[in-house]
Amino acid sequence: MAVAATGFFDGVHLGHRAVIETLLKTAHERDEQSLVITFWPHPRVVLGKDPRDLRLLTSLEEKRSKLLALGVDRVEVIPFTREFAALTAREYLEMLRRDYDVDAIVLGYDNRFGSDGLSTEQIAALANEMDVLVQIVSQCTAALPRGEDSPQQNCATLGTIRGGTVTEGNGGGGGGDGVGGGGTTIKIII
């Protein structure tokens, strides 16, 4: 059996790492394999949603290497096609159970999948109906060290993507290393 996290995971940033940490912990507690299911190419390329504006942070091999380096047992890549994009969330969960022996799934707080675009809460309810355990990971926060010019620049150094949106800050901005306090705490929507 396997515990899975599913998504594109470009850059394997802090939000992704929080999902992966929960994946590893859940898999360990259940004595199951940790599995990341990702896609290639990016859905925007296949679905034609501004593919020229798409700038990936990692290649497929870099992404796979980063995920395995975090301790994930297995990374599977599903070809993202129009047919795959047409799967409903239920059909996708059924595929995960059937093809990958998934009995638990870790979702980010804003995870969506399936052609029906179900929210995290809707996916969780559906998965529970199907006897699939669900773990939901909350939003990622990071602290900015003193002297950083931009949250995006700093978050890149912390392992966060440039495309994250800073939605809140405490305005602290004082000294510190961003780990134990004294920096500015921000919330990053990933």
WOGI-V241460 format. One record per pair of residues at least 6 apart in sequence whose ideal C-beta (glycine too) atoms are under 8 Angstrom apart, sorted by the first residue. I is the first residue (numbers start at 1). J is the second residue. If there is no record, write none. Layout:
((I;J) (I;J))
This chain:
((1;30) (1;32) (1;33) (1;101) (1;102) (1;103) (1;104) (2;27) (2;32) (2;33) (2;34) (2;35) (2;74) (2;100) (2;101) (2;102) (2;103) (2;104) (3;23) (3;26) (3;27) (3;30) (3;32) (3;33) (3;34) (3;35) (3;102) (3;103) (3;104) (3;105) (3;106) (3;133) (4;23) (4;35) (4;36) (4;37) (4;96) (4;100) (4;102) (4;104) (4;105) (4;106) (5;19) (5;20) (5;22) (5;23) (5;35) (5;36) (5;37) (5;105) (5;106) (5;107) (6;36) (6;37) (6;38) (6;96) (6;105) (6;113) (7;16) (7;19) (7;38) (7;108) (7;111) (8;38) (8;39) (8;42) (8;43) (9;16) (9;36) (9;38) (9;63) (9;67) (10;42) (10;56) (10;57) (10;58) (10;63) (10;161) (11;57) (11;58) (11;63) (11;160) (11;161) (12;20) (12;58) (12;63) (12;66) (12;67) (12;70) (12;159) (13;57) (13;155) (13;159) (13;160) (13;161) (13;164) (13;190) (14;140) (14;142) (14;155) (14;158) (14;159) (14;160) (14;188) (14;190) (15;108) (15;139) (15;140) (15;160) (15;164) (15;188) (15;190) (16;190) (17;70) (17;159) (18;108) (18;137) (18;138) (18;140) (19;106) (19;107) (19;108) (19;137) (20;36) (20;67) (20;70) (20;71) (20;72) (22;106) (22;135) (22;137) (23;34) (23;36) (23;72) (23;106) (23;135) (24;34) (24;70) (24;71) (24;72) (26;104) (26;106) (26;133) (26;135) (27;33) (27;34) (27;73) (27;104) (28;34) (30;104) (30;133) (32;103) (32;104) (33;73) (33;74) (34;71) (34;72) (34;73) (34;74) (35;72) (35;73) (35;74) (35;75) (35;76) (35;100) (35;102) (36;67) (36;72) (36;74) (36;75) (36;76) (37;75) (37;76) (37;78) (37;96) (37;100) (38;63) (38;67) (38;75) (38;76) (38;77) (38;78) (39;77) (39;78) (39;79) (39;80) (39;84) (40;60) (40;77) (40;78) (40;79) (40;80) (41;80) (42;51) (42;54) (42;56) (42;80) (43;49) (43;80) (43;85) (44;50) (44;51) (44;54) (45;51) (45;54) (45;80) (46;80) (46;81) (46;82) (46;85) (47;82) (47;85) (57;161) (57;162) (58;66) (60;77) (64;75) (64;77) (67;75) (68;75) (76;100) (78;84) (85;115) (86;115) (87;95) (87;114) (87;115) (88;114) (88;115) (88;116) (89;113) (89;114) (89;116) (89;118) (89;122) (89;123) (89;126) (90;114) (90;126) (90;130) (91;114) (92;113) (92;114) (93;105) (93;123) (93;126) (93;127) (93;130) (93;132) (94;130) (96;102) (96;105) (96;132) (97;103) (97;130) (97;132) (102;132) (103;131) (103;132) (103;133) (104;132) (104;133) (104;134) (104;135) (105;127) (105;132) (105;133) (105;134) (105;135) (106;134) (106;135) (106;136) (106;137) (107;120) (107;123) (107;124) (107;134) (107;135) (107;136) (107;137) (108;120) (108;136) (108;137) (108;190) (109;120) (109;136) (109;137) (109;138) (109;139) (110;120) (110;189) (110;190) (111;120) (111;123) (111;136) (112;118) (112;119) (112;120) (112;123) (113;123) (114;123) (118;126) (120;136) (123;134) (124;134) (124;136) (127;133) (127;134) (128;134) (139;187) (139;188) (139;189) (140;160) (140;187) (140;188) (140;190) (141;185) (141;186) (141;187) (141;188) (142;154) (142;155) (142;158) (142;160) (142;178) (142;185) (142;186) (142;188) (143;176) (143;178) (143;179) (143;181) (143;183) (143;184) (143;185) (143;186) (144;151) (144;154) (144;173) (144;178) (144;183) (144;184) (144;185) (144;186) (145;154) (145;176) (145;177) (145;178) (145;183) (146;173) (146;174) (146;175) (146;176) (146;182) (146;183) (148;154) (151;166) (151;169) (151;186) (151;188) (152;162) (152;164) (152;166) (154;178) (155;161) (155;162) (155;164) (155;186) (155;188) (156;162) (158;178) (160;188) (160;190) (161;190) (164;188) (164;189) (164;190) (165;188) (165;189) (166;186) (166;187) (166;188) (166;189) (167;187) (167;188) (167;189) (168;186) (168;187) (169;184) (169;185) (169;186) (169;187) (170;184) (170;185) (170;186) (171;184) (172;182) (172;183) (172;184) (172;185) (173;183) (173;184) (174;182) (174;183) (175;182) (175;183) (176;182) (176;183) (177;183))
